Amino acid sequence: MTLEVTVGKFIDHLAAERGFSEHTVRSYRSDLLQLAAFAAERGAVDDGDLDLDLLRDWLWRSSQDGLSRATLARRAASARSLTSWLARTDAVPTDAAARLKAPKSEHHLPRVLNREQMDSILGTLAHRASSGDPLALRDLAIVELLYASALRVSELTGLGVADVDQGRLTVRVLGKGSKERVVPYGVPARAAIDTYLRHGRPALVVERAIESGMTPGGSAPLFVGARGGRLANRTVYGLVSALLESVPGSGPAGPHTLRHTAATHLLDGGADLRSVQEMLGHASLGTTQLYTHVSTERLKESYRIAHPRA
């Protein structure tokens, strides 16, 4: 079978059977199609033509093209996943990438807001929501929930109304790999969500129903856009990016900053690392431990600023 055809089948496998996110599937497709093109340049067009030397040459070429260590590590992981799948399905006799290594990816500490900055952002949103504008009520509920529950943006936009348990103060989330978890949220988020559900969302959905001539029903998304449809990820990115523009600090300015912030504040407040891991939906405790480094760095910075003998 040709590599291009194999890549297509493997990508279908990741999406349909492994439950990978759309973003992850897109990254794998891009990496592996680039590998197939590189292999074709070397006269390797079939599954059995992949070998360790070719894969190493591909990574070396990628490094010469100026790609970052993080991208090289991702490409190596994509190749290993493909060749492992080929070996498991007996398409090839051996796993060509079993000994393939790539540079360790760079680990940068994530951007984290302090409590005063979060209070300022939420205060701004609360002031806007006091007008009763449906979109302002929605935006306040979005940011309160992102910060309260440390959700990924795709998890937030994927929520349905039925996923919110207002009595128990929890949301049922479908995370990476289609893994479901139940995440708590706090009283301020409950107030924002409740007001949005009573006064914001109905106005937005009714507007769409009037425009389309249809009665709202079926699977009801929790957060909706200006015209009543399910909220898009890019809308949340735009909202959070605009809020972070005026906040001092460098680094990413998207919804993940609120997830980083929530996790760090939980650990700062004494939360157990494994509890935070479960809340975030991390498969590995090592991923969650990144936030202990953030807390340590914040402590060091406070010490340098405040201690007379620092």
C-alpha positions in Angstrom: 0.0 0.0 0.0 1.3 3.5 -0.8 2.3 5.7 2.1 -0.2 8.4 1.2 -3.1 5.9 1.3 -1.7 4.5 4.5 -1.6 7.9 6.1 -5.2 8.5 5.1 -6.3 5.2 6.7 -4.2 5.9 9.9 -5.8 9.4 10.2 -9.3 7.8 9.9 -8.3 5.4 12.6 -7.2 8.2 15.0 -10.4 10.1 14.5 -12.9 7.3 14.5 -11.3 4.7 16.9 -8.9 6.6 19.1 -11.2 9.6 19.6 -8.4 12.2 19.0 -9.4 15.8 18.9 -9.8 17.6 15.6 -6.7 19.7 16.3 -4.5 16.6 17.1 -5.8 14.8 14.0 -4.9 17.8 11.9 -1.4 17.9 13.3 -0.8 14.2 12.6 -2.1 14.5 9.1 0.2 17.5 8.4 3.3 15.7 9.8 2.7 12.4 8.1 1.8 13.8 4.7 5.0 15.7 4.9 6.8 12.5 5.8 5.2 10.7 2.8 6.3 13.5 0.5 9.9 13.3 1.9 9.9 9.6 1.5 8.7 9.8 -2.1 11.7 12.1 -2.9 13.9 9.2 -1.7 12.0 6.7 -3.8 10.2 5.2 -0.8 6.5 5.0 -1.7 5.2 2.0 0.1 4.7 1.0 3.8 7.6 -1.4 3.7 10.0 1.3 2.5 10.0 3.1 5.8 13.1 2.5 7.8 14.9 4.1 10.7 17.5 5.8 8.5 14.9 7.4 6.4 13.0 8.7 9.4 16.2 10.1 11.0 17.0 11.9 7.7 13.5 13.3 7.7 13.9 14.7 11.2 17.4 16.1 10.3 15.9 17.8 7.2 13.2 19.2 9.4 15.8 20.6 11.9 17.7 22.2 9.0 14.5 23.9 7.9 14.5 25.7 11.2 11.7 23.9 13.0 11.6 24.1 16.8 12.5 21.3 19.1 8.8 21.1 20.1 7.8 20.6 16.4 10.6 18.0 15.9 9.4 16.1 19.0 5.8 16.1 17.7 6.9 14.9 14.2 8.9 12.1 15.8 5.8 11.1 17.9 3.6 11.2 14.8 6.0 8.8 13.0 6.3 6.5 15.9 2.5 6.3 16.2 2.2 5.4 12.5 4.9 2.7 12.4 3.6 1.2 15.7 0.1 1.0 14.1 1.5 -0.6 11.0 3.4 -3.2 13.0 0.4 -4.0 15.2 -1.9 -4.5 12.2 0.8 -6.7 10.5 1.1 -4.4 7.6 4.9 -4.5 8.1 7.0 -7.0 9.9 8.8 -4.6 12.3 8.3 -1.2 13.8 10.7 1.1 11.9 10.5 4.0 14.4 10.8 2.0 17.6 14.3 3.5 18.2 13.6 6.9 16.7 14.5 9.8 19.0 14.0 13.5 18.7 15.3 16.5 20.7 13.4 17.0 23.9 10.8 19.8 23.5 11.4 23.1 25.2 9.5 23.5 28.4 8.4 27.1 29.0 6.5 28.0 32.1 2.9 29.0 31.1 1.5 32.4 31.6 -0.3 32.8 34.8 -2.3 35.7 36.1 -2.3 36.8 39.7 -5.5 37.0 41.8 -5.7 40.8 41.5 -5.6 40.5 37.7 -8.3 37.8 37.6 -10.4 39.9 40.0 -10.0 42.9 37.6 -11.0 40.9 34.6 -14.1 39.4 36.3 -15.0 42.8 37.7 -14.9 44.3 34.2 -17.2 41.5 32.9 -19.6 41.8 35.8 -19.9 45.6 35.1 -20.8 44.8 31.5 -23.2 42.2 32.5 -25.0 44.6 34.9 -26.6 46.1 31.8 -28.5 42.9 31.2 -27.1 42.5 27.7 -27.4 38.7 26.8 -23.9 38.5 25.3 -22.4 40.2 28.3 -24.2 37.8 30.6 -22.8 34.9 28.5 -19.3 36.3 28.5 -19.2 36.6 32.3 -20.5 33.0 32.7 -17.9 31.8 30.2 -14.9 33.3 32.0 -16.2 32.5 35.5 -16.5 28.8 34.4 -13.2 28.7 32.6 -11.4 30.0 35.7 -13.5 28.0 38.2 -13.2 24.7 36.5 -9.9 25.0 34.5 -11.6 23.8 31.4 -10.1 23.5 27.9 -11.9 25.8 25.4 -13.1 22.7 23.4 -14.6 21.3 26.6 -16.4 24.5 27.4 -17.9 24.9 23.9 -18.9 21.2 23.9 -21.0 21.5 27.1 -24.7 21.0 26.9 -27.3 22.5 29.3 -27.9 19.1 30.7 -24.2 18.8 31.6 -24.5 21.4 34.3 -25.7 20.2 37.7 -26.6 23.4 39.5 -27.5 21.6 42.7 -24.1 19.9 43.0 -22.1 22.7 41.4 -20.5 20.4 38.9 -20.2 20.1 35.1 -19.9 16.9 33.1 -17.0 17.3 30.6 -15.9 15.3 27.6 -12.2 15.7 27.4 -9.3 14.5 25.3 -9.7 10.9 24.0 -13.4 11.1 24.7 -12.8 10.7 28.4 -15.6 12.0 30.6 -15.0 13.6 34.0 -17.0 15.6 36.5 -15.5 19.0 37.5 -16.6 21.3 40.3 -17.2 25.0 40.1 -17.8 27.7 42.7 -20.6 30.0 43.9 -19.6 33.0 41.8 -19.7 30.8 38.7 -23.0 29.4 39.7 -24.5 32.9 40.0 -23.2 33.9 36.6 -24.4 30.6 34.9 -27.8 30.9 36.6 -28.3 34.5 35.4 -27.1 33.6 31.9 -29.5 30.6 31.7 -32.5 32.7 32.9 -31.9 35.9 31.1 -29.1 35.6 28.5 -29.4 32.3 26.7 -33.2 32.4 26.2 -32.9 35.8 24.4 -30.1 34.5 22.1 -31.9 31.2 21.3 -35.3 32.9 20.7 -33.6 35.4 18.3 -32.3 32.5 16.3 -35.7 30.7 16.4 -37.4 33.8 15.0 -34.9 34.2 12.2 -35.0 30.5 11.2 -38.7 29.9 11.9 -37.7 26.9 14.1 -38.4 26.2 17.7 -35.3 25.5 19.8 -35.0 21.9 20.9 -33.0 18.7 20.7 -29.5 18.7 22.0 -29.1 22.1 23.6 -25.6 23.6 23.8 -24.9 25.5 27.0 -23.1 28.4 25.4 -24.5 29.9 22.2 -23.4 32.6 19.8 -25.0 35.9 18.9 -27.4 34.1 16.5 -28.2 31.2 18.8 -26.0 28.5 17.4 -23.4 26.5 19.4 -20.6 28.8 20.4 -17.4 28.5 18.3 -13.9 28.1 19.9 -12.7 31.1 18.0 -15.3 33.3 19.7 -14.0 32.3 23.2 -10.4 32.9 22.0 -11.4 36.4 20.8 -13.2 37.2 24.1 -10.3 36.1 26.3 -7.6 37.7 24.1 -9.4 41.0 24.2 -9.6 40.8 28.0 -5.9 40.0 28.4 -4.7 42.8 26.1 -4.6 45.3 28.9 -3.2 42.9 31.5 0.6 43.2 32.1 2.7 40.2 31.2 4.0 38.3 28.2 3.1 35.0 26.8 -0.1 33.5 25.2 -3.3 35.4 25.5 -5.9 32.7 25.0 -8.3 30.7 27.1 -5.6 28.3 28.1 -4.1 31.1 30.2 -7.2 30.9 32.4 -6.7 27.1 32.7 -3.1 27.6 33.7 -4.1 30.3 36.1 -6.8 28.2 37.8 -4.5 25.2 38.2 -1.7 27.3 39.7 -4.1 29.1 42.1 -5.5 25.7 43.2 -2.0 24.5 44.1 -1.1 27.9 45.7 -4.2 27.4 47.9 -3.1 24.0 49.1 -4.9 21.6 46.7 -3.6 18.1 46.4 -1.6 17.5 43.1 -3.5 14.4 42.2 -6.9 16.1 42.8 -5.7 18.9 40.4 -4.6 16.2 37.9 -8.1 14.7 38.0 -9.8 18.1 37.7 -7.7 19.0 34.7 -8.1 15.6 33.0 -4.4 15.0 32.6 -3.4 11.4 31.8 0.0 11.9 33.4 0.8 13.4 36.8 4.0 14.8 35.2 1.9 17.2 33.1 0.2 18.5 36.2 3.5 18.9 38.0 4.4 21.7 35.7 2.2 23.9 37.8 4.2 23.2 40.9 7.2 24.7 39.1 5.0 27.8 38.3 4.1 28.1 42.0 7.8 27.8 43.0 8.9 30.4 40.6 6.1 32.8 41.8 7.3 32.2 45.4 10.9 32.9 44.4 9.8 36.2 42.7 7.8 37.3 45.7 10.9 36.5 47.9 13.2 38.5 45.7 10.8 41.5 45.8 9.9 41.4 49.5 12.8 40.0 51.5 15.5 42.5 52.6 18.2 39.9 52.3 17.1 38.4 49.0 
